[in-house]
């Protein structure tokens, strides 16, 4: 465990082989390599940096939810930003552009590498977004209680969830050709196929409030349980196991350059968990 201040929230593995993470309360970006941590302060520092991902251009891209900005940072620490309305989730699209959600504005945004921006309206508070196996983008509609899909041409489809008030947040492409997501209010893990078939798997603790989910190096899905301070694992056949984490409020997670699962604990730490 690496202790640090600033409320770590989102994290990813960068093109330089380091683990990069956001520090929500500090308005900064952190970089961890070989156990050493350095911090890069954003200017202005009031943006509440949230989700960070590796882009197609050997840089890191991040959302500043409160600052209404999408940021970009190179491995050498050069930063730039452009305006967006309450951005939250962000991912690299199958078309090489950056796709992101505007949570409070109810839009999906697309920014090409040449700077061209397009936005598409969607109702229901779009939260996290990921590239799917079908050359489209998939996203959660937290207040719409649904999973959305948008093609690179902008065609939108919405798939309502079977459980009412589930409030989905994290979503990722699974190793089985489906999309996997978490239902923070229902305490369930969900799975949706590209043709819209949905399955839901209740957690042993329905009050755990699962938040983020990724595909692990072991062919299973790994997720954080924000309210229970646990890391969960679900196989593609629905078998669930859990383990306790030190600290509190686990949010983002990523597969590190070492093949381990790294978890951002908002209470003030990065936690590394072996998968075998």
KOLDODO-863857 format. One line per 5 residues: number of its first residue (from 1); their letters; for each residue x, y, z of N, C-alpha, C, CB. Coordinates in steps of 0.001 Angstrom, whole numbers, plus 500000, padded with zeros to 6 digits. Atoms other than C-alpha are relative to their C-alpha. Glycine has a CB too. Example, Ala and Ser with C-alpha at 12.3 -4.5 7.8 and 13.67 -1.06 7.14 Angstrom:
BEGIN
1) AS) 500890/498810/500000/512300/495500/507800/500900/501200/500000/499008/500027/501246; 499180/498810/499940/513670/498940/507140/499230/501090/500730/500414/500462/498585
This chain:
BEGIN
1) XXXXX) 500844/498805/500000/500000/500000/500000/500877/501243/500000/499046/500007/501222; 499285/498721/500071/501228/503475/499097/499075/501081/500543/500457/500329/498526; 500831/498958/499405/499826/506169/501357/500297/501351/499364/500223/500065/501517; 499834/498660/500562/499252/509649/499914/498764/500835/500300/500256/499935/498472; 501113/499088/499740/497049/512676/500411/499380/500451/498687/500470/501221/500819
6) XXXXX) 500617/499431/501185/494625/514315/498006/498816/499241/499464/500993/500109/498951; 501178/500773/500389/491856/511679/497737/500130/499391/498605/498770/500876/500057; 499902/500673/501310/492926/509368/494868/498669/499404/499581/501067/498900/500038; 501323/500403/500471/489946/508505/492708/500071/499074/498785/499178/501230/499659; 499884/500814/501205/490658/507256/489167/501454/499677/499728/499377/500716/498794
11) XXXXX) 498620/500325/500345/493751/505494/487865/500052/499119/498769/500699/499312/501168; 499796/500759/501223/495184/503858/484763/501486/499746/499843/499423/500745/498763; 498605/500216/500353/498419/502462/483399/500318/500820/498762/500296/498493/499762; 499644/499099/501080/500150/504984/481169/500889/499363/498952/500674/501198/500551; 499151/500520/501072/502134/504539/477946/501456/499859/500419/499910/500898/498793
16) XXXXX) 498635/500080/499489/505305/504937/480013/500187/498871/501007/500385/501310/500634; 499897/501098/499070/504563/501875/482147/499830/500385/501452/501289/499348/499829; 500270/499551/498640/503677/503933/485235/498500/499972/500267/500567/501416/500231; 501400/499880/499604/500413/504038/487172/499701/501469/500232/499690/499154/501276; 500397/498598/499887/498740/507437/486789/498647/500064/500711/499928/500687/498589
21) XXXXX) 501234/499920/499237/495944/508611/489078/499597/501449/500244/500148/499265/501324; 500522/498664/499706/493739/511577/489876/499923/500205/501507/498607/500202/499354; 500123/499601/498604/493774/513416/493200/498892/501045/500075/501361/500558/500570; 501202/499184/500100/490277/514824/493554/500085/501272/500830/498802/499199/500426; 500042/498834/499112/490673/517134/496535/501183/500928/499810/499946/499554/501433
26) XXXXX) 498798/499186/500200/494126/518382/495553/500022/500663/498634/501241/499151/500171; 499977/499457/501350/493337/519118/491908/501309/499708/499304/499755/501486/500028; 498692/500377/500527/496399/517192/490798/499940/498611/499386/501067/500050/501104; 499818/501316/500592/497593/514159/488865/501245/499382/500621/500119/500082/498439; 498857/500703/499440/499898/511568/490383/500528/498958/499040/499630/499353/501315
31) XXXXX) 499336/501025/500807/502366/509184/488790/500810/499125/500947/500917/500638/498883; 499279/500930/499141/503716/506064/490477/500785/499024/499129/499025/499241/500944; 499139/500922/500735/506673/504121/489057/501068/499488/500946/500640/500685/498753; 498991/500630/499141/508930/501671/490892/499864/500444/501456/501403/500325/499490; 500255/499629/498616/507300/502677/494161/500192/501463/500323/500862/499216/500871
36) XXXXX) 499791/498564/499791/508124/506358/493717/498816/500778/499437/501325/500472/499337; 501162/499210/500398/505291/508909/493513/500395/501445/499766/498899/499917/501060; 499853/498570/500245/505387/512340/491914/498628/500585/499695/500996/500275/498833; 501288/499338/500168/502553/514845/491770/500143/501178/499053/499440/500463/501356; 500033/498890/500960/501716/517247/488953/498748/500815/500284/500017/499485/498507
41) XXXXX) 501125/499147/499639/499520/520152/490020/499330/500567/498755/500461/501134/500916; 500732/499399/501102/496796/521216/487615/499731/501469/500298/498681/499247/499745; 500253/498566/499840/496135/524907/487021/498882/500415/499046/501297/500834/499734; 500300/499844/498576/493534/525876/488060/499809/498661/500704/498759/500848/500178; 500013/501215/499195/493364/523370/490907/498614/499639/500521/500941/500151/501153
46) XXXXX) 501349/500208/499459/489597/523485/491478/499133/499104/499130/499314/501325/500179; 500781/500722/500999/488544/521098/488709/499460/498654/500420/500808/499812/498819; 500405/501323/499535/488060/517911/490752/500305/498942/498923/498489/499991/500362; 499657/501026/500983/489987/515581/488399/499457/498654/500432/501518/499921/499801; 500797/501169/499643/488040/512348/488247/500518/498734/499340/498555/500219/499619
51) XXXXX) 499607/501222/500712/488650/509667/485599/501187/500298/499105/498821/499433/499166; 498823/499840/500851/491959/509205/483778/500209/498723/499199/501264/500334/500845; 499770/501150/500878/492731/506926/480816/501168/500301/499075/498725/499657/499178; 498964/499837/501012/495518/506346/478320/499338/500256/498655/500923/498752/499936; 500543/499678/501313/494799/507939/474940/500763/499309/498889/500016/501492/499780
56) XXXXX) 499340/500627/501143/495811/506838/471434/501247/500755/499549/499034/499893/498850; 498932/499097/500413/498426/509605/471265/501170/500010/500982/499454/501401/499844; 498924/500110/499007/500851/508419/473985/499894/501068/501077/501356/500096/499319; 500236/499049/498914/499288/510839/476471/498882/499448/500880/499634/501425/499445; 501088/500342/499095/496861/510580/479396/498911/501047/499858/500496/499903/501472
61) XXXXX) 501141/499111/500098/493363/512077/479168/499157/499859/501258/499164/499696/498735; 500730/500032/498743/491243/512998/482167/498815/500950/499975/500922/500346/501154; 501142/499107/499838/487951/514553/483167/500167/500830/501260/498684/499203/500049; 500061/499122/498826/487678/517522/485517/498527/500356/500186/500909/501306/499825; 501447/499932/499874/484098/517170/486666/499515/501375/500438/499524/498962/500974
66) XXXXX) 500449/498708/499483/483737/520365/488664/500566/501164/499192/500399/500145/501460; 499370/498932/500782/486082/522411/486472/499474/500113/498590/501468/499790/499950; 500564/499987/501350/484129/521593/483292/501088/500007/498936/499092/501209/499819; 498886/500102/500941/487271/520569/481468/500344/498540/499729/501231/500744/500540; 499316/501245/500334/488812/517619/479651/501482/500348/499949/499483/499374/498624
71) XXXXX) 498577/499716/499962/492523/517521/480382/500820/498958/499254/500465/500087/501423; 499037/500893/500647/495505/515997/478606/501355/500242/500641/500057/500231/498445; 498679/499876/499396/498881/515285/480147/500938/498989/499365/499933/499797/501534; 499012/500900/500596/501971/513828/478532/500800/499314/501103/500946/500772/499039; 499174/500656/498985/504287/511397/480338/501083/500898/500579/500637/498780/499418
76) XXXXX) 499000/499068/499471/506716/514293/480742/499371/501132/500808/500818/500582/498863; 500660/499038/499123/504086/516379/482557/499449/501238/499342/500925/500411/501022; 500567/498842/500684/502943/518847/479872/498478/499867/499969/500574/500134/498557; 501453/500070/499883/499273/519697/480371/499303/500982/499062/499581/500271/501433; 500875/499118/500767/496488/521185/478270/498569/499580/500323/500297/499923/498439
81) XXXXX) 501391/500302/499670/492685/521284/478538/499058/500696/499032/499683/500419/501441; 501037/499328/500767/489487/522141/476710/498689/499901/500769/499863/499383/498576; 501242/499911/499244/485989/522981/477903/499061/498830/499692/499302/501320/499701; 501064/500988/500110/483299/520376/478516/499063/500246/501175/500563/498517/499994; 501000/499738/498960/480141/520405/480645/499875/498781/500914/498621/500352/499367
86) XXXXX) 500065/501052/498977/480433/518245/483811/500466/498644/499476/498581/499877/500527; 499535/501288/500516/482575/515523/482177/500317/499037/501131/501232/500192/499119; 499738/501006/498968/482869/512283/484126/500780/498813/499426/498676/499513/500620; 499297/501120/500596/483703/509114/482157/500690/500385/498705/499047/498864/499753; 499273/499726/501239/486186/509038/479275/500682/498719/499540/501042/501147/500197
91) XXXXX) 499350/501181/500553/487622/506402/476946/500498/500290/498597/499042/498802/499992; 499573/499934/501393/489469/505951/473680/499022/499205/499154/501449/499463/499826; 500973/500667/500851/487006/505107/470938/500653/499140/498935/499107/501015/499350; 499477/500845/501075/487394/502568/468136/500435/500803/498781/498958/498987/499590; 499628/499118/501104/487814/505521/465780/501215/500845/500315/498848/500894/499643
96) XXXXX) 498810/499240/499630/490871/506893/467610/499718/501351/500607/500851/500182/498820; 500376/498750/499331/488936/509802/469158/499767/499729/501484/498727/500623/499348; 500334/500122/498592/488313/510480/472832/498503/500216/500161/500808/501010/500861; 501426/499921/499738/484716/509824/473882/499788/500177/501498/499263/498739/499476; 500185/499700/498581/483361/511132/477171/498526/500286/500286/500877/501205/500425
101) XXXXX) 501364/499692/499579/480174/511651/479148/499943/501384/500628/499483/498942/500988; 500277/498746/499300/478762/515005/480235/498810/499716/500916/499699/501203/498987; 500961/500589/499077/476920/513799/483315/498795/500892/500253/500672/499690/501300; 501109/499107/499669/474837/516834/484230/499361/500615/498762/500478/501099/500923; 500538/499431/501236/474388/518064/480658/499257/498965/499165/501119/500609/499180
106) XXXXX) 500674/501077/500731/473049/514670/479499/500437/499938/498537/498489/500182/500077; 499444/500107/501351/475362/514377/476522/501176/499022/499987/500448/501389/499483; 498772/500725/500298/478002/512113/475027/500833/500890/499095/499710/498603/499331; 499119/499165/500798/480991/513982/473662/501065/499178/499285/500655/501046/500872; 498927/500612/500774/483589/513082/471044/500991/501087/499604/499443/499263/498742
111) XXXXX) 498960/499065/500423/486875/514890/470539/501032/499255/499163/500673/500681/501227; 499010/500599/500890/489015/513948/467566/501389/500545/500328/499644/500275/498518; 498641/499552/499728/492779/514260/467707/500335/501325/499315/500979/498943/499562; 499778/498691/500641/492532/517272/465374/499259/501132/500714/499559/499947/498538; 500679/498978/499205/490427/519089/468005/498526/500164/499709/500660/501290/499797
116) XXXXX) 501425/499894/500323/487007/518659/466396/499166/499358/501106/499694/499332/498634; 500864/500494/498925/484267/518234/469033/498570/499862/499495/500050/500944/501225; 501417/500211/500266/480798/516762/468590/499349/499516/501289/499781/498977/498832; 500735/500492/498830/478152/516130/471241/498645/499439/499565/499808/501133/501048; 501245/500692/500313/475081/513899/471260/499143/499930/501268/500281/498569/499430
121) XXXXX) 500841/500018/498802/472135/514268/473677/499558/498581/500372/498775/500883/499789; 500549/501249/499449/471186/511305/475888/499406/500346/501355/501106/498859/500122; 500638/499711/498718/468803/511405/478836/500363/498943/501044/498476/500077/499833; 499813/500973/498926/469494/509809/482210/501323/500055/500714/499831/498667/499467; 498734/499799/499307/472836/511156/483484/501051/498956/499593/499778/499953/501507
126) XXXXX) 498957/500930/500435/475483/509288/481430/501226/500105/500905/500395/500277/498535; 498919/500012/499007/478301/508229/483756/501302/499472/499405/499600/499150/501210; 498769/500557/500562/481071/505845/482659/499747/499533/498570/500525/498829/500871; 500096/500355/501413/481822/504912/479050/501195/499143/499631/499927/501265/499101; 498925/500881/500435/483888/502240/477321/499784/499586/498551/500088/498761/500908
131) XXXXX) 500124/500558/501349/484607/500870/473850/499528/498561/500106/501351/500083/499226; 500522/501349/499989/482671/497700/473121/500665/499120/498965/498524/500019/499775; 499427/500939/500964/483504/494615/471056/499419/500152/498595/499785/498588/500478; 500746/499842/501242/481206/495844/468275/500293/501323/499306/498524/499890/500272; 499598/498728/500607/483058/499025/467260/499044/501136/500340/500092/499850/498495
136) XXXXX) 500858/498935/499491/480599/501147/469273/500436/500340/501425/498494/499579/499959; 499734/499601/498627/480716/502950/472630/498800/499618/500856/500295/501526/500097; 501039/500383/499063/478750/501708/475641/500149/500812/501266/500056/498496/500305; 499939/499129/498828/477839/503802/478661/498849/499699/500948/499970/501477/499580; 501051/500186/498998/475832/503691/481874/499168/501270/500111/500607/499626/501376
141) XXXXX) 500905/498892/499749/472796/505892/482435/499552/499881/501458/498769/499989/499002; 500167/500163/498561/472880/506334/486198/498587/500292/500468/500959/500889/500726; 501365/499663/499611/469512/508052/486585/498962/499472/499008/499860/501501/500134; 500915/500586/500979/468001/506516/483459/499787/498520/500210/500511/500235/498613; 500099/501421/499674/468482/503025/484912/500091/499151/498736/498686/499708/500744
146) XXXXX) 499865/500674/501286/469763/501777/481593/501464/499979/499576/499135/500692/498925; 498700/500031/500665/472801/500925/479503/499800/500554/498600/500607/498544/499962; 500113/499385/501310/473344/503029/476397/501107/499556/499056/500015/501496/500134; 499032/500320/501059/475128/502386/473115/499961/501116/498976/499691/498614/499331; 499936/498990/501051/476334/504931/470577/501041/499570/498975/500340/501404/500586
151) XXXXX) 499055/500331/501063/477943/504220/467226/500896/501205/499743/499257/499575/498699; 499107/498879/500287/480802/506332/465943/499324/501012/499073/501308/499493/499369; 500775/499066/500816/478247/507893/463587/498968/500759/500834/499304/499252/498866; 500903/499268/499116/476155/508992/466585/498636/499374/500223/499807/501340/499471; 501283/500663/499788/473251/506505/466504/499941/499431/501416/499780/498879/498951
156) XXXXX) 500109/500421/498599/472023/505877/470060/498914/498947/500190/499712/501205/500893; 500953/501022/499590/470268/502859/471571/500042/499908/501517/500319/498617/499336; 500075/500090/498543/469087/502484/475180/499377/498671/500400/499188/501180/500586; 500482/501279/499501/468619/499197/477043/499637/500139/501482/501068/498886/499792; 500404/499879/498594/466555/499512/480275/500439/498784/500807/498481/500176/500107
161) XXXXX) 499592/501089/499119/467719/497425/483237/498779/499316/500617/500933/500525/501104; 501130/500713/499383/465467/494724/484736/499706/500464/501423/500276/498512/500009; 500178/499579/498615/466043/496003/488297/499762/501499/500064/501222/499614/500851; 500303/498576/499874/464426/499332/489119/500964/500671/500985/498537/500201/500457; 499166/499217/499100/466582/502034/490701/501379/499437/500217/499336/500131/501297
166) XXXXX) 498699/500650/499837/469823/500128/490078/501169/500987/499970/500190/498963/498917; 498983/498942/500077/471863/503284/489258/501376/499481/499550/500133/500676/501354; 498713/500522/500473/474644/501764/487096/501063/501099/499917/499829/499341/498629; 498882/499031/500066/478073/503440/487205/501099/499463/499078/500583/500282/501432; 498880/500478/500798/481169/501567/486022/499586/499011/498929/501022/499372/500886
171) XXXXX) 500263/500929/501097/481244/499625/482747/501311/499692/499302/498961/500584/498996; 498777/500397/500690/483924/497691/480868/499689/498909/498989/501069/499520/501005; 500120/501106/500943/484326/495360/477914/500576/498755/500657/500728/500315/498650; 499558/501232/499370/484564/491803/479202/500804/499126/499063/498823/499236/500513; 499209/500917/500826/486740/488934/477978/499147/499036/499196/500944/499220/500866
176) XXXXX) 500923/500942/500624/483626/487095/476744/499156/500627/498893/499096/499413/501046; 500746/499349/501070/482426/489561/474114/498777/500757/500464/499590/498996/499006; 501120/499247/499431/479890/491201/476468/500533/501225/500732/499161/499110/500962; 499660/498857/499160/479853/494438/478474/499576/499664/501424/499311/501320/499490; 500290/500231/498590/479995/494181/482276/499926/501334/500716/501068/499088/500649
181) XXXXX) 500201/498722/499329/478776/496919/484602/499591/499758/501450/498932/500847/499265; 500376/500111/498587/478035/497619/488258/498741/500822/500259/501160/500472/500925; 501227/499306/499593/474711/498625/489809/500196/500449/501448/498717/499070/499848; 499595/499528/498679/475689/500797/492757/498860/499996/501011/500564/501386/499891; 501123/499952/499065/472206/501123/494283/499382/498631/500242/498943/500946/499487
186) XXXXX) 500605/501323/499859/471088/497527/493699/500952/498973/500599/499518/499514/498660; 499038/500969/499500/474310/495859/494834/500114/498783/499107/499627/499575/501385; 499937/501080/500974/474584/493821/491657/501055/500295/498935/498627/499787/499348; 499158/499903/501190/476947/493143/488765/499134/499632/498811/501269/499069/500099; 500801/500256/501183/475377/493293/485320/500853/499617/498799/499168/501209/499671
191) XXXXX) 499346/500410/501252/476249/491807/481940/499002/500214/498865/500484/498492/500058; 500857/499782/501161/474863/492882/478572/500761/499608/498744/499527/501478/499920; 499401/500394/501268/475576/491331/475194/499742/501093/498962/499433/498632/499519; 500224/498980/501026/475874/493487/472057/498593/500018/499419/500967/499806/498897; 501376/500016/500511/472371/492350/471049/498975/500372/501070/499672/498625/499440
196) XXXXX) 500897/499450/498992/470928/493668/474334/499512/499057/501072/498856/500548/499345; 500428/500937/498957/470495/490544/476498/500709/500350/501317/500305/498519/499581; 499456/499568/498718/470983/491472/480179/499853/498907/501050/499307/501279/500470; 500025/500865/498822/471903/489277/483153/500496/500819/501188/500878/498707/499788; 499593/499301/498786/472292/490494/486738/500396/498990/501066/498869/500915/500514
201) XXXXX) 499477/500893/498978/474280/488909/489572/500051/500745/501332/501406/499466/499606; 500003/499321/498700/473449/489978/493153/501282/499713/500785/498778/499569/500821; 498851/500180/499127/476394/490510/495495/499554/499370/501322/500712/501349/500250; 500348/500522/498668/476519/488677/498837/499528/501101/500946/501201/499282/500613; 500398/498831/499213/476234/492136/500434/499390/501013/499043/501220/500619/500786
206) XXXXX) 500686/499123/500945/473608/494115/498525/500196/501477/500335/498520/499674/499974; 499757/498600/499613/474616/497306/500426/501438/500437/499726/499683/500195/501480; 498569/499731/500199/478249/497194/499230/500274/501179/499070/500673/498772/499449; 499887/498882/500946/477666/499864/496533/501215/499856/499059/500098/501320/500773; 498925/500161/500980/479896/498584/493700/500113/501232/499108/499762/498749/499143
211) XXXXX) 499780/498707/500668/481467/501487/491834/500667/499883/498625/500847/500881/500881; 499244/500087/501254/484051/500633/489134/500281/498540/499688/501329/500808/500085; 499765/501376/500417/484801/497480/487126/500960/499971/498820/498675/499307/499636; 499049/500186/501101/487586/496250/484833/500137/498513/499707/501388/500625/500342; 499617/501371/500309/488664/493078/483079/501411/499771/500519/499911/499715/498469
216) XXXXX) 498694/500301/499449/491566/491484/484924/500846/499153/499062/499849/499301/501316; 499109/500800/500843/494561/489629/483496/499711/498508/500081/501432/500253/500385; 500324/501400/499778/493038/486354/484713/498709/499572/499316/499901/499731/501468; 501220/500343/500712/489974/486447/482466/498736/500147/500812/500093/498623/499513; 501171/499708/499165/487629/487556/485264/499805/501510/500054/500166/499408/501443
221) XXXXX) 500293/498580/499815/486031/490905/486100/500269/500364/501460/498519/500330/499601; 499670/499522/498662/487271/492902/489112/499275/501322/500224/501547/500166/500182; 500782/498799/499726/485246/495620/490829/500232/500474/501441/498498/499733/499754; 499871/499439/498660/485378/497948/493824/498637/500062/500675/500638/501401/499947; 501212/499869/499188/482807/497911/496630/500220/501200/500924/499689/498669/500826
226) XXXXX) 499711/498716/499357/482809/501535/497750/499573/500044/501467/499314/501113/499245; 500508/499887/498634/480686/501225/500900/500536/498909/500923/498493/499953/499990; 499561/501133/499189/482135/497898/502056/501518/499909/500122/499467/498720/499416; 498528/500006/499969/485859/498677/501503/500564/498642/499567/500505/500349/501413; 499563/501297/500505/486279/495499/499473/500280/500054/498503/498950/498935/500298
231) XXXXX) 499763/500238/501416/487590/494352/496117/499299/498706/499634/501531/499936/499670; 500743/501171/500426/485330/491935/494268/500518/499442/498688/498541/500335/499873; 499623/500682/501238/485925/489429/491506/498828/499120/499571/501313/499148/500187; 501066/500845/500527/483327/487774/489281/500480/499331/498724/498713/500823/499738; 499639/500715/501220/483972/485094/486681/498929/500222/498945/500187/498492/500277
236) XXXXX) 500978/499815/501079/482204/485117/483341/498813/499051/500149/500668/499786/498638; 501142/500874/499712/479981/482349/484708/499248/500439/501255/500472/498557/500160; 500762/499429/498893/478891/484484/487672/500455/499644/501395/498627/499604/499868; 499498/500348/498672/481001/483146/490557/500687/501226/500623/500989/498789/499920; 499525/498775/499354/481754/485975/493028/500852/499675/501217/498819/500888/500406
241) XXXXX) 499174/500032/498802/484595/486278/495545/500370/501436/500362/501279/499121/499787; 499705/498653/499517/485626/489271/497661/501186/499960/500962/498760/500619/500692; 498952/499873/498997/488533/490498/499763/500008/501407/500572/501372/499657/499401; 499968/498723/499313/488949/493272/502290/501168/500845/499489/500106/499792/501520; 498952/499054/500377/490980/496374/501405/500351/500882/501196/499553/500867/498795
246) XXXXX) 499643/499051/498952/492950/498599/503776/499551/501402/499613/501517/499975/500264; 500487/498668/500315/491514/502101/504026/498513/499975/499696/500769/500582/498825; 501433/499853/500237/488116/503301/502864/499737/500631/498636/499358/500844/501106; 500522/499412/501230/486123/504312/499786/500840/499664/498768/499912/501493/500152; 499328/500351/501245/487725/502336/496953/499187/500462/498792/500239/498487/499931
251) XXXXX) 500683/499515/501206/486902/503936/493612/500568/499318/498752/500138/501540/499880; 499489/500554/501243/488893/503370/490416/500972/498858/500219/500663/501072/499201; 499022/501079/499967/491028/500346/489625/500510/499751/498595/499393/498711/500599; 499388/500251/501297/493329/499248/486832/500929/498811/500112/500759/501242/499491; 498952/501002/500034/495623/496439/485769/501318/500744/499848/499780/498961/498840
256) XXXXX) 498732/499295/500025/499094/497723/486566/500983/499378/499021/500601/500027/501379; 498985/500536/500909/502229/497214/484467/500596/498692/500497/501102/501012/499800; 499488/501227/499397/503111/494394/486860/498988/498863/499989/500431/500269/501411; 501029/501021/500070/499897/492456/486160/499131/499899/501232/500623/498701/499750; 500820/499976/498797/498466/493228/489598/498842/500974/499817/500845/500385/501231
261) XXXXX) 501101/499047/499982/495203/495073/490315/500371/501136/500949/498658/499315/500431; 499744/498815/499187/495782/498611/491588/498666/500695/500272/501008/500969/499290; 501261/499400/499576/492977/500298/493525/500270/501363/500628/499254/499076/500997; 499910/498665/499399/492538/503999/494380/499042/500073/501180/499676/501116/498954; 500799/499854/498789/491325/504438/497967/499889/501491/500307/500632/499212/501207
266) XXXXX) 500164/498560/499801/489838/507898/498426/500429/500437/501405/498545/500398/499755; 499544/499673/498651/490792/507732/502105/501488/500347/500040/499721/498838/500936; 498615/499566/500053/494397/508203/500999/501023/498922/499721/500338/500635/501248; 499017/501037/500305/496206/505265/499384/499769/499397/498638/499968/498915/501049; 500085/500915/501132/496949/503162/496348/500294/498611/500553/501004/500398/498832
271) XXXXX) 499840/501362/499508/496558/499450/497055/500251/499081/498819/498755/499541/500807; 499640/500957/501045/498167/496710/494974/499575/498605/500440/501528/500045/499698; 500521/501318/499669/496481/493297/494873/500428/499008/498912/498445/500036/500146; 499614/501041/500953/497940/490201/493239/498770/499226/499545/501038/499042/500626; 501146/500745/500529/495586/488237/491003/500186/498501/500124/499764/500363/498551
276) X) 499760/501434/499834/497201/484863/491709/501009/499755/501102/500487/499373/498690
